[in-house]
Amino acid sequence: MARSQALVIAAHGRHYLVQAEIDGEQHKLHCVTRGKKSDVSVGDIVEYALTSKNQGVIEAITTRKTLLYRSDQYKSKMLAANLTQLLIVVATEPSFTDDLVSRALVAAESSGIKPHLILNKVDVTASLPKARERVGLYAKLGYPVHEVSVRTDPEGTRQLMHNLMQGQSTILIGQSGMGKSSLINLLIPDAEIATREISAALDTGKHTTTFTRLYHMDANSYVIDSPGFQEFGLHHLSEGMLERAFPEFLPHLGKCKFYNCHHHTEPGCAILAAVKDGEISTMRHDMFEQLVHESKQTVGY
């Protein structure tokens, strides 16, 4: 049976919707994997074989450029493959958690994906100074911050987001209440219809918010919407990977008194000295320690 390539645009359990070109036309196919394997991710380019007119079986995953996933000590959850950028959506209100933002930034850094912060709801002027102060910490670290208001400046927001996403494969993540869905609906006018179609094709019932899906913006750009989540475990990252995922640590790495320094309480630690001098924020160092602690947790039996 001949194999062809397709782009995975949605995933639910072990069921996948792929977009493939057949006889010069774009088609959506419902695919499954062989056996019990479910290591396919939205954004993957896969090789598939047709089994009937609108159905196929995924035979192989082509080499990924990047893979973004989160994990705890029990399991890992792939978010998307072949991404070039990650947009973290935060808002003036409700308040966002620095924990999730920091974890998403570390995930992006360790995966080679360019992160941006989108500060939404800047029309809520009462909460704006505090929100700006909080995102300012990330701006100082070199992460781009973009201010938008879907409600009061939809056209300006659409233009900014389009420019940002041109030629990119982008994922949007954010806690619920940050306005991520409003952004998707602004960028993809038929998003809700497309989501319903995907849900029907994958037979997910009413759970349209529980799966990740990809929307094409143009031939060279697409955006992936992920379900809202409050937790972002990075259990799969080693201590060495973690320390390199904090850009403010980089100038100080290799300068500690001990070559195997954990940047915890060791004497002569260059990272701790930088925290004391205010070059590294306490909040960020605390996050590093928390992530190292989590990565060392193992499942007890």
BALOBA-1460 file (C-alpha; in Angstrom, 3 decimals):
// residues 301
<rec num="1" residu="m" x="0.000" y="0.000" z="0.000"/>
<rec num="2" residu="a" x="1.405" y="3.391" z="-0.965"/>
<rec num="3" residu="r" x="2.340" y="5.763" z="1.833"/>
<rec num="4" residu="s" x="1.695" y="9.482" z="1.654"/>
<rec num="5" residu="q" x="2.444" y="12.354" z="4.023"/>
<rec num="6" residu="a" x="-0.090" y="14.399" z="5.971"/>
<rec num="7" residu="l" x="-0.231" y="17.028" z="8.721"/>
<rec num="8" residu="v" x="-1.896" y="16.092" z="12.026"/>
<rec num="9" residu="i" x="-4.438" y="18.829" z="12.813"/>
<rec num="10" residu="a" x="-6.241" y="17.351" z="15.842"/>
<rec num="11" residu="a" x="-5.818" y="14.543" z="18.336"/>
<rec num="12" residu="h" x="-8.186" y="12.894" z="20.781"/>
<rec num="13" residu="g" x="-7.020" y="9.728" z="22.510"/>
<rec num="14" residu="r" x="-5.619" y="7.490" z="19.786"/>
<rec num="15" residu="h" x="-7.730" y="9.111" z="17.073"/>
<rec num="16" residu="y" x="-6.225" y="11.730" z="14.796"/>
<rec num="17" residu="l" x="-7.495" y="14.058" z="12.115"/>
<rec num="18" residu="v" x="-4.924" y="14.667" z="9.393"/>
<rec num="19" residu="q" x="-4.895" y="17.016" z="6.441"/>
<rec num="20" residu="a" x="-3.575" y="15.465" z="3.256"/>
<rec num="21" residu="e" x="-3.307" y="16.397" z="-0.379"/>
<rec num="22" residu="i" x="-4.931" y="13.771" z="-2.575"/>
<rec num="23" residu="d" x="-5.023" y="14.302" z="-6.349"/>
<rec num="24" residu="g" x="-4.201" y="17.985" z="-5.917"/>
<rec num="25" residu="e" x="-7.009" y="18.621" z="-3.399"/>
<rec num="26" residu="q" x="-6.916" y="19.019" z="0.401"/>
<rec num="27" residu="h" x="-8.738" y="16.314" z="2.351"/>
<rec num="28" residu="k" x="-9.266" y="15.633" z="6.056"/>
<rec num="29" residu="l" x="-8.846" y="12.011" z="7.042"/>
<rec num="30" residu="h" x="-9.650" y="10.190" z="10.273"/>
<rec num="31" residu="c" x="-6.568" y="8.153" z="11.168"/>
<rec num="32" residu="v" x="-5.590" y="5.708" z="13.864"/>
<rec num="33" residu="t" x="-2.173" y="4.364" z="14.833"/>
<rec num="34" residu="r" x="-1.121" y="0.743" z="14.555"/>
<rec num="35" residu="g" x="-1.502" y="-1.126" z="17.846"/>
<rec num="36" residu="k" x="-1.743" y="0.886" z="21.039"/>
<rec num="37" residu="k" x="0.838" y="3.523" z="20.165"/>
<rec num="38" residu="s" x="-0.339" y="7.081" z="20.763"/>
<rec num="39" residu="d" x="2.886" y="9.050" z="20.452"/>
<rec num="40" residu="v" x="1.573" y="11.175" z="17.587"/>
<rec num="41" residu="s" x="1.196" y="14.899" z="18.219"/>
<rec num="42" residu="v" x="-0.688" y="17.757" z="16.591"/>
<rec num="43" residu="g" x="1.751" y="19.436" z="14.187"/>
<rec num="44" residu="d" x="3.423" y="16.146" z="13.281"/>
<rec num="45" residu="i" x="4.019" y="15.307" z="9.636"/>
<rec num="46" residu="v" x="3.111" y="11.633" z="9.398"/>
<rec num="47" residu="e" x="3.233" y="8.920" z="6.786"/>
<rec num="48" residu="y" x="-0.129" y="7.222" z="6.370"/>
<rec num="49" residu="a" x="-1.836" y="4.612" z="4.246"/>
<rec num="50" residu="l" x="-5.465" y="4.933" z="3.174"/>
<rec num="51" residu="t" x="-7.764" y="2.189" z="4.443"/>
<rec num="52" residu="s" x="-10.985" y="3.613" z="2.975"/>
<rec num="53" residu="k" x="-12.118" y="6.848" z="1.340"/>
<rec num="54" residu="n" x="-11.824" y="9.087" z="4.424"/>
<rec num="55" residu="q" x="-9.822" y="6.887" z="6.759"/>
<rec num="56" residu="g" x="-6.235" y="5.825" z="7.133"/>
<rec num="57" residu="v" x="-3.626" y="4.339" z="9.396"/>
<rec num="58" residu="i" x="-0.540" y="6.238" z="10.562"/>
<rec num="59" residu="e" x="2.567" y="4.218" z="9.726"/>
<rec num="60" residu="a" x="5.363" y="6.580" z="10.808"/>
<rec num="61" residu="i" x="6.157" y="10.036" z="12.170"/>
<rec num="62" residu="t" x="8.692" y="12.065" z="10.189"/>
<rec num="63" residu="t" x="11.603" y="13.666" z="12.048"/>
<rec num="64" residu="r" x="10.390" y="16.469" z="14.315"/>
<rec num="65" residu="k" x="12.084" y="19.865" z="14.447"/>
<rec num="66" residu="t" x="10.708" y="20.553" z="17.929"/>
<rec num="67" residu="l" x="8.397" y="18.907" z="20.453"/>
<rec num="68" residu="l" x="6.641" y="20.701" z="23.294"/>
<rec num="69" residu="y" x="5.277" y="18.621" z="26.138"/>
<rec num="70" residu="r" x="4.547" y="18.706" z="29.823"/>
<rec num="71" residu="s" x="4.975" y="15.891" z="32.312"/>
<rec num="72" residu="d" x="4.669" y="14.865" z="35.925"/>
<rec num="73" residu="q" x="6.157" y="11.826" z="37.632"/>
<rec num="74" residu="y" x="3.380" y="9.606" z="36.272"/>
<rec num="75" residu="k" x="2.881" y="10.540" z="32.632"/>
<rec num="76" residu="s" x="3.753" y="13.026" z="29.914"/>
<rec num="77" residu="k" x="1.383" y="14.921" z="27.659"/>
<rec num="78" residu="m" x="2.504" y="16.074" z="24.250"/>
<rec num="79" residu="l" x="1.223" y="19.513" z="23.318"/>
<rec num="80" residu="a" x="2.491" y="19.982" z="19.756"/>
<rec num="81" residu="a" x="5.314" y="19.159" z="17.350"/>
<rec num="82" residu="n" x="7.289" y="21.264" z="14.850"/>
<rec num="83" residu="l" x="6.494" y="24.573" z="16.567"/>
<rec num="84" residu="t" x="8.555" y="27.688" z="15.925"/>
<rec num="85" residu="q" x="6.948" y="29.872" z="18.588"/>
<rec num="86" residu="l" x="4.924" y="29.806" z="21.776"/>
<rec num="87" residu="l" x="2.581" y="32.652" z="22.706"/>
<rec num="88" residu="i" x="1.729" y="32.796" z="26.399"/>
<rec num="89" residu="v" x="-1.540" y="34.696" z="26.851"/>
<rec num="90" residu="v" x="-1.861" y="36.605" z="30.142"/>
<rec num="91" residu="a" x="-4.318" y="39.330" z="31.114"/>
<rec num="92" residu="t" x="-4.698" y="42.350" z="33.359"/>
<rec num="93" residu="e" x="-7.561" y="40.497" z="35.035"/>
<rec num="94" residu="p" x="-8.164" y="37.885" z="36.237"/>
<rec num="95" residu="s" x="-4.643" y="37.775" z="37.623"/>
<rec num="96" residu="f" x="-2.269" y="35.312" z="35.958"/>
<rec num="97" residu="t" x="0.129" y="32.992" z="37.761"/>
<rec num="98" residu="d" x="3.873" y="33.543" z="37.384"/>
<rec num="99" residu="d" x="4.268" y="29.833" z="38.016"/>
<rec num="100" residu="l" x="2.588" y="28.872" z="34.730"/>
<rec num="101" residu="v" x="4.341" y="31.647" z="32.778"/>
<rec num="102" residu="s" x="7.776" y="30.632" z="34.085"/>
<rec num="103" residu="r" x="7.144" y="26.960" z="33.375"/>
<rec num="104" residu="a" x="5.973" y="27.698" z="29.827"/>
<rec num="105" residu="l" x="9.097" y="29.813" z="29.239"/>
<rec num="106" residu="v" x="11.354" y="27.028" z="30.530"/>
<rec num="107" residu="a" x="9.536" y="24.491" z="28.309"/>
<rec num="108" residu="a" x="10.027" y="26.761" z="25.279"/>
<rec num="109" residu="e" x="13.702" y="27.414" z="26.048"/>
<rec num="110" residu="s" x="14.468" y="23.724" z="26.515"/>
<rec num="111" residu="s" x="12.665" y="22.842" z="23.260"/>
<rec num="112" residu="g" x="14.249" y="25.526" z="21.072"/>
<rec num="113" residu="i" x="10.942" y="27.377" z="20.567"/>
<rec num="114" residu="k" x="10.746" y="31.193" z="20.627"/>
<rec num="115" residu="p" x="8.404" y="32.418" z="23.398"/>
<rec num="116" residu="h" x="6.401" y="35.675" z="23.462"/>
<rec num="117" residu="l" x="4.012" y="37.057" z="26.066"/>
<rec num="118" residu="i" x="0.681" y="38.519" z="24.978"/>
<rec num="119" residu="l" x="-0.786" y="40.869" z="27.601"/>
<rec num="120" residu="n" x="-4.507" y="40.967" z="26.841"/>
<rec num="121" residu="k" x="-7.271" y="43.209" z="28.245"/>
<rec num="122" residu="v" x="-5.074" y="46.338" z="28.442"/>
<rec num="123" residu="d" x="-8.367" y="48.297" z="28.315"/>
<rec num="124" residu="v" x="-8.846" y="47.358" z="31.997"/>
<rec num="125" residu="t" x="-6.822" y="50.394" z="33.048"/>
<rec num="126" residu="a" x="-7.211" y="49.913" z="36.810"/>
<rec num="127" residu="s" x="-5.270" y="46.622" z="36.679"/>
<rec num="128" residu="l" x="-2.845" y="47.647" z="33.913"/>
<rec num="129" residu="p" x="0.051" y="49.136" z="35.962"/>
<rec num="130" residu="k" x="0.329" y="46.045" z="38.152"/>
<rec num="131" residu="a" x="0.118" y="43.688" z="35.135"/>
<rec num="132" residu="r" x="2.768" y="45.718" z="33.283"/>
<rec num="133" residu="e" x="5.043" y="45.564" z="36.284"/>
<rec num="134" residu="r" x="4.679" y="41.786" z="36.425"/>
<rec num="135" residu="v" x="5.294" y="41.152" z="32.715"/>
<rec num="136" residu="g" x="8.148" y="43.687" z="32.919"/>
<rec num="137" residu="l" x="10.208" y="41.060" z="34.747"/>
<rec num="138" residu="y" x="10.033" y="38.833" z="31.647"/>
<rec num="139" residu="a" x="10.641" y="41.738" z="29.277"/>
<rec num="140" residu="k" x="13.881" y="42.463" z="31.190"/>
<rec num="141" residu="l" x="14.958" y="38.877" z="30.529"/>
<rec num="142" residu="g" x="14.591" y="39.533" z="26.799"/>
<rec num="143" residu="y" x="11.180" y="37.990" z="26.205"/>
<rec num="144" residu="p" x="9.006" y="40.085" z="23.850"/>
<rec num="145" residu="v" x="5.784" y="41.366" z="25.438"/>
<rec num="146" residu="h" x="2.907" y="42.526" z="23.218"/>
<rec num="147" residu="e" x="-0.068" y="44.478" z="24.582"/>
<rec num="148" residu="v" x="-3.485" y="43.878" z="23.039"/>
<rec num="149" residu="s" x="-7.167" y="44.413" z="23.696"/>
<rec num="150" residu="v" x="-9.479" y="42.051" z="21.850"/>
<rec num="151" residu="r" x="-12.497" y="43.928" z="23.214"/>
<rec num="152" residu="t" x="-11.665" y="47.565" z="22.446"/>
<rec num="153" residu="d" x="-9.164" y="47.228" z="19.580"/>
<rec num="154" residu="p" x="-9.973" y="44.020" z="17.685"/>
<rec num="155" residu="e" x="-8.542" y="45.265" z="14.381"/>
<rec num="156" residu="g" x="-5.237" y="46.428" z="15.907"/>
<rec num="157" residu="t" x="-5.007" y="43.160" z="17.829"/>
<rec num="158" residu="r" x="-5.679" y="41.080" z="14.724"/>
<rec num="159" residu="q" x="-3.028" y="42.969" z="12.758"/>
<rec num="160" residu="l" x="-0.394" y="42.641" z="15.487"/>
<rec num="161" residu="m" x="-1.071" y="38.921" z="15.915"/>
<rec num="162" residu="h" x="-1.063" y="38.278" z="12.156"/>
<rec num="163" residu="n" x="2.304" y="40.026" z="11.793"/>
<rec num="164" residu="l" x="3.673" y="38.029" z="14.712"/>
<rec num="165" residu="m" x="2.470" y="34.706" z="13.325"/>
<rec num="166" residu="q" x="3.375" y="35.187" z="9.671"/>
<rec num="167" residu="g" x="5.356" y="32.193" z="8.406"/>
<rec num="168" residu="q" x="5.351" y="30.609" z="11.884"/>
<rec num="169" residu="s" x="3.888" y="27.502" z="13.466"/>
<rec num="170" residu="t" x="2.537" y="28.910" z="16.715"/>
<rec num="171" residu="i" x="0.881" y="27.507" z="19.815"/>
<rec num="172" residu="l" x="-1.238" y="29.642" z="22.156"/>
<rec num="173" residu="i" x="-1.320" y="28.658" z="25.799"/>
<rec num="174" residu="g" x="-2.829" y="30.325" z="28.822"/>
<rec num="175" residu="q" x="-4.936" y="29.809" z="31.895"/>
<rec num="176" residu="s" x="-8.683" y="30.015" z="31.497"/>
<rec num="177" residu="g" x="-10.020" y="33.557" z="31.651"/>
<rec num="178" residu="m" x="-7.057" y="35.163" z="29.871"/>
<rec num="179" residu="g" x="-8.973" y="35.624" z="26.599"/>
<rec num="180" residu="k" x="-7.216" y="32.949" z="24.555"/>
<rec num="181" residu="s" x="-10.457" y="31.764" z="22.922"/>
<rec num="182" residu="s" x="-11.346" y="35.359" z="21.977"/>
<rec num="183" residu="l" x="-7.940" y="35.702" z="20.303"/>
<rec num="184" residu="i" x="-8.418" y="32.456" z="18.357"/>
<rec num="185" residu="n" x="-11.900" y="33.554" z="17.230"/>
<rec num="186" residu="l" x="-10.482" y="36.907" z="16.145"/>
<rec num="187" residu="l" x="-7.711" y="35.268" z="14.106"/>
<rec num="188" residu="i" x="-9.764" y="32.345" z="12.758"/>
<rec num="189" residu="p" x="-13.321" y="33.574" z="12.090"/>
<rec num="190" residu="d" x="-14.583" y="30.021" z="11.450"/>
<rec num="191" residu="a" x="-12.781" y="28.481" z="14.442"/>
<rec num="192" residu="e" x="-15.936" y="27.362" z="16.221"/>
<rec num="193" residu="i" x="-17.340" y="25.713" z="13.083"/>
<rec num="194" residu="a" x="-13.982" y="24.033" z="12.412"/>
<rec num="195" residu="t" x="-13.839" y="22.805" z="16.018"/>
<rec num="196" residu="r" x="-17.339" y="21.325" z="15.753"/>
<rec num="197" residu="e" x="-16.349" y="19.567" z="12.511"/>
<rec num="198" residu="i" x="-13.190" y="18.179" z="14.119"/>
<rec num="199" residu="s" x="-15.175" y="17.079" z="17.165"/>
<rec num="200" residu="a" x="-17.673" y="15.256" z="14.960"/>
<rec num="201" residu="a" x="-14.902" y="13.642" z="12.883"/>
<rec num="202" residu="l" x="-13.097" y="12.401" z="15.985"/>
<rec num="203" residu="d" x="-16.352" y="11.549" z="17.762"/>
<rec num="204" residu="t" x="-15.381" y="13.473" z="20.896"/>
<rec num="205" residu="g" x="-18.979" y="14.261" z="21.773"/>
<rec num="206" residu="k" x="-19.359" y="17.539" z="23.622"/>
<rec num="207" residu="h" x="-15.762" y="17.747" z="24.835"/>
<rec num="208" residu="t" x="-14.613" y="20.262" z="22.249"/>
<rec num="209" residu="t" x="-12.253" y="22.011" z="24.677"/>
<rec num="210" residu="t" x="-10.324" y="18.924" z="25.709"/>
<rec num="211" residu="f" x="-8.299" y="18.427" z="22.572"/>
<rec num="212" residu="t" x="-5.540" y="20.350" z="20.831"/>
<rec num="213" residu="r" x="-6.240" y="21.481" z="17.270"/>
<rec num="214" residu="l" x="-4.472" y="23.278" z="14.450"/>
<rec num="215" residu="y" x="-5.909" y="26.052" z="12.291"/>
<rec num="216" residu="h" x="-4.314" y="27.235" z="9.050"/>
<rec num="217" residu="m" x="-3.994" y="31.009" z="8.771"/>
<rec num="218" residu="d" x="-2.446" y="30.880" z="5.298"/>
<rec num="219" residu="a" x="-0.252" y="28.494" z="3.294"/>
<rec num="220" residu="n" x="2.833" y="29.172" z="5.451"/>
<rec num="221" residu="s" x="1.337" y="29.900" z="8.877"/>
<rec num="222" residu="y" x="-0.761" y="27.983" z="11.336"/>
<rec num="223" residu="v" x="-1.828" y="28.360" z="14.934"/>
<rec num="224" residu="i" x="-2.434" y="25.574" z="17.440"/>
<rec num="225" residu="d" x="-4.922" y="26.071" z="20.247"/>
<rec num="226" residu="s" x="-4.339" y="23.965" z="23.335"/>
<rec num="227" residu="p" x="-6.853" y="23.229" z="26.090"/>
<rec num="228" residu="g" x="-6.593" y="25.626" z="29.036"/>
<rec num="229" residu="f" x="-4.594" y="24.102" z="31.862"/>
<rec num="230" residu="q" x="-3.430" y="25.262" z="35.273"/>
<rec num="231" residu="e" x="-0.542" y="22.799" z="35.671"/>
<rec num="232" residu="f" x="2.623" y="22.638" z="33.589"/>
<rec num="233" residu="g" x="4.914" y="19.911" z="34.882"/>
<rec num="234" residu="l" x="8.457" y="19.640" z="33.526"/>
<rec num="235" residu="h" x="9.406" y="16.374" z="35.132"/>
<rec num="236" residu="h" x="11.297" y="15.282" z="31.994"/>
<rec num="237" residu="l" x="13.952" y="18.022" z="32.262"/>
<rec num="238" residu="s" x="17.201" y="17.220" z="34.051"/>
<rec num="239" residu="e" x="18.909" y="19.684" z="36.396"/>
<rec num="240" residu="g" x="21.435" y="20.551" z="33.676"/>
<rec num="241" residu="m" x="18.672" y="21.203" z="31.134"/>
<rec num="242" residu="l" x="16.798" y="23.338" z="33.647"/>
<rec num="243" residu="e" x="19.720" y="25.613" z="34.530"/>
<rec num="244" residu="r" x="20.302" y="26.316" z="30.828"/>
<rec num="245" residu="a" x="16.597" y="27.124" z="30.298"/>
<rec num="246" residu="f" x="16.889" y="30.228" z="32.528"/>
<rec num="247" residu="p" x="18.596" y="32.796" z="30.275"/>
<rec num="248" residu="e" x="19.635" y="34.966" z="33.241"/>
<rec num="249" residu="f" x="21.626" y="32.020" z="34.636"/>
<rec num="250" residu="l" x="23.760" y="31.597" z="31.504"/>
<rec num="251" residu="p" x="26.370" y="34.339" z="32.165"/>
<rec num="252" residu="h" x="27.064" y="32.791" z="35.591"/>
<rec num="253" residu="l" x="27.164" y="29.082" z="34.737"/>
<rec num="254" residu="g" x="30.631" y="27.560" z="35.077"/>
<rec num="255" residu="k" x="31.740" y="30.260" z="37.526"/>
<rec num="256" residu="c" x="30.738" y="28.499" z="40.744"/>
<rec num="257" residu="k" x="33.410" y="27.321" z="43.199"/>
<rec num="258" residu="f" x="32.377" y="23.691" z="42.722"/>
<rec num="259" residu="y" x="31.976" y="22.287" z="39.198"/>
<rec num="260" residu="n" x="28.954" y="20.189" z="40.280"/>
<rec num="261" residu="c" x="27.229" y="23.073" z="42.095"/>
<rec num="262" residu="h" x="23.428" y="22.729" z="42.433"/>
<rec num="263" residu="h" x="22.928" y="26.492" z="43.057"/>
<rec num="264" residu="h" x="21.095" y="25.613" z="46.245"/>
<rec num="265" residu="t" x="23.129" y="26.467" z="49.378"/>
<rec num="266" residu="e" x="26.683" y="25.768" z="48.210"/>
<rec num="267" residu="p" x="29.459" y="28.228" z="49.169"/>
<rec num="268" residu="g" x="30.971" y="30.191" z="46.289"/>
<rec num="269" residu="c" x="27.902" y="29.716" z="44.032"/>
<rec num="270" residu="a" x="27.847" y="32.323" z="41.239"/>
<rec num="271" residu="i" x="24.083" y="31.935" z="40.748"/>
<rec num="272" residu="l" x="23.326" y="32.579" z="44.441"/>
<rec num="273" residu="a" x="25.665" y="35.602" z="44.364"/>
<rec num="274" residu="a" x="23.721" y="36.955" z="41.374"/>
<rec num="275" residu="v" x="20.443" y="36.459" z="43.276"/>
<rec num="276" residu="k" x="21.896" y="38.362" z="46.234"/>
<rec num="277" residu="d" x="23.047" y="41.185" z="43.930"/>
<rec num="278" residu="g" x="19.595" y="41.423" z="42.325"/>
<rec num="279" residu="e" x="20.815" y="40.237" z="38.900"/>
<rec num="280" residu="i" x="18.562" y="37.172" z="39.167"/>
<rec num="281" residu="s" x="15.132" y="37.570" z="40.741"/>
<rec num="282" residu="t" x="14.377" y="35.512" z="43.851"/>
<rec num="283" residu="m" x="11.104" y="34.388" z="42.287"/>
<rec num="284" residu="r" x="12.936" y="32.915" z="39.278"/>
<rec num="285" residu="h" x="15.555" y="31.177" z="41.427"/>
<rec num="286" residu="d" x="12.768" y="29.740" z="43.606"/>
<rec num="287" residu="m" x="11.116" y="28.426" z="40.428"/>
<rec num="288" residu="f" x="14.403" y="26.773" z="39.372"/>
<rec num="289" residu="e" x="14.686" y="25.083" z="42.794"/>
<rec num="290" residu="q" x="11.057" y="23.943" z="42.618"/>
<rec num="291" residu="l" x="11.547" y="22.435" z="39.141"/>
<rec num="292" residu="v" x="14.747" y="20.644" z="40.196"/>
<rec num="293" residu="h" x="12.905" y="19.263" z="43.228"/>
<rec num="294" residu="e" x="10.036" y="18.016" z="41.022"/>
<rec num="295" residu="s" x="12.401" y="16.411" z="38.504"/>
<rec num="296" residu="k" x="13.902" y="14.312" z="41.287"/>
<rec num="297" residu="q" x="10.558" y="12.912" z="42.437"/>
<rec num="298" residu="t" x="10.044" y="9.294" z="41.453"/>
<rec num="299" residu="v" x="6.923" y="7.197" z="41.580"/>
<rec num="300" residu="g" x="6.881" y="5.183" z="44.806"/>
<rec num="301" residu="y" x="5.427" y="1.681" z="44.917"/>
